[in-house]
Amino acid sequence: MSDQHTERHQSFETLAIHAGQPADAQTGAVVTPIYQVSTYKQDGVGGLRGGYEYSRSANPTRTALEENLAALEDGRRGLAFASGLAAEDCLLRTVLVPGDHVVIPNDAYGGTFRLFSKVVERWGVQWSVADTSDPAAVRAELRPNTKLIWVETPSNPLLGITDIAALADIARGAGVRLVVDNTFASPYLQQPLALGADVVVHSTTKYMGGHSDVVGGALVTGDAELGEQLAYHQNAMGAVAGPFDAWLVMRGIKTLAVRMDRHSANATRIAEMLVNHPKVTQVFYPGLAGHAGHEVAAKQMRAFGGMISFRVAAGEEAAVEVCNRAKLFTLGESLGGVESLIEHPGRMTHASVAGSALEVPSDLVRLSVGIESVDDLLADLTEALG
Ligand SMILES: *Cc1c(COP(=O)(O)O)cnc(C)c1O
């Protein structure tokens, strides 16, 4: 492991490029190689070099990413998975047993809701929904068997904001763990562990990877013992990030800070245009002073990120038409890449929450604002709105 103590004093931008990635000892290669390998020669039985034995258990490329993730979230242990949902699954099966209860948000990634409602529930885990932007509502959902409070902030797709420090107080008081899905913010904009959360979850598919070319997930915790338990289950269950995928995420992270600055600046300009557009009834962007969570977001985030949702005045079909007419904004699911995306959550990313407490408005359009020229993006959106 590289010298974590020295790294703590370096700034985020520096850690993003260097943490966990010293130049290769043998060749001096400046970039961590892709160790596309499954097994390792032992120097006599049990004589492992650097602890490497089999790549499900550990692989040097993945180790570099995992150390980098731990540094960026200011945690003790980072773990990289094959997808965000694989990371979530590992966390849930590590800390929950049948009979436990979890509080989940009323606005969350559809796949997270599906994991709780269709998979984890079958194993005897109970869940209930709360508006996590209201700490009192979360407190009211706590039961004697509650083990986790799950939070997504900003949330998907309504950009709701939860006060992480306030929920950390409630969780600590109740002996419950607080989990924060930090996918929308990335550690550059927000560091949940520093605000009192126990575990951070990422879909590294999104801003961390940043180029729409990899699917991956991560867990980071500041609790070394929990980190050990998670690592045990990561190996026991096996949904690890492959070496090339880990390398792509690491490569993406090197530019995370500059990308997030540009995503945030572009999104701010677009949100301001939408607020004043006659065909738009409501804009969800935490950077807007009128957003319900603006003050909390300003307190816990460095900037407001690249995600915006808005409601189209003429209703569902008109919202779908805006998505169909956009050209530079590519019609597609996912988010967080350098290229701008547009989608209709009700029929696309959030179709799985239809009819549940997490159902989203049918006239909603979601944007993942990329880092293209903001003038080109504004022109495309204005045209699509007609
Ligand atoms: C995409 C996403 C996930 C799931 O991640 P995958 O990499 O698609 O498995 C979880 N949470 C949020 C907020 C997401 O956007």
The ligand as an SDF file (V2000), in Angstrom:
LIG
                    3D

 15 15  0  0  0  0  0  0  0  0999 V2000
  -26.5570    3.5090  -12.3740 C   0  0  0  0  0  0  0  0  0  0  0  0
  -26.8050    3.6630  -10.9270 C   0  0  0  0  0  0  0  0  0  0  0  0
  -26.7150    2.5730  -10.0430 C   0  0  0  0  0  0  0  0  0  0  0  0
  -26.4530    1.1540  -10.5220 C   0  0  0  0  0  0  0  0  0  0  0  0
  -25.2000    1.0230  -11.0800 O   0  0  0  0  0  0  0  0  0  0  0  0
  -24.8470   -0.0110  -12.2810 P   0  0  0  0  0  0  0  0  0  0  0  0
  -23.4120    0.2690  -12.5320 O   0  0  0  0  0  0  0  0  0  0  0  0
  -25.7430    0.3130  -13.4260 O   0  0  0  0  0  0  0  0  0  0  0  0
  -25.1000   -1.3770  -11.7370 O   0  0  0  0  0  0  0  0  0  0  0  0
  -26.8980    2.8150   -8.7020 C   0  0  0  0  0  0  0  0  0  0  0  0
  -27.1800    4.0490   -8.2390 N   0  0  0  0  0  0  0  0  0  0  0  0
  -27.2850    5.1160   -9.0580 C   0  0  0  0  0  0  0  0  0  0  0  0
  -27.5910    6.4500   -8.4840 C   0  0  0  0  0  0  0  0  0  0  0  0
  -27.1130    4.9580  -10.4240 C   0  0  0  0  0  0  0  0  0  0  0  0
  -27.2370    6.0170  -11.2370 O   0  0  0  0  0  0  0  0  0  0  0  0
  1  2  1  0
  2  3  1  0
  2 14  2  0
  3  4  1  0
  3 10  2  0
  4  5  1  0
  5  6  1  0
  6  7  2  0
  6  8  1  0
  6  9  1  0
 10 11  1  0
 11 12  2  0
 12 13  1  0
 12 14  1  0
 14 15  1  0
M  END
$$$$
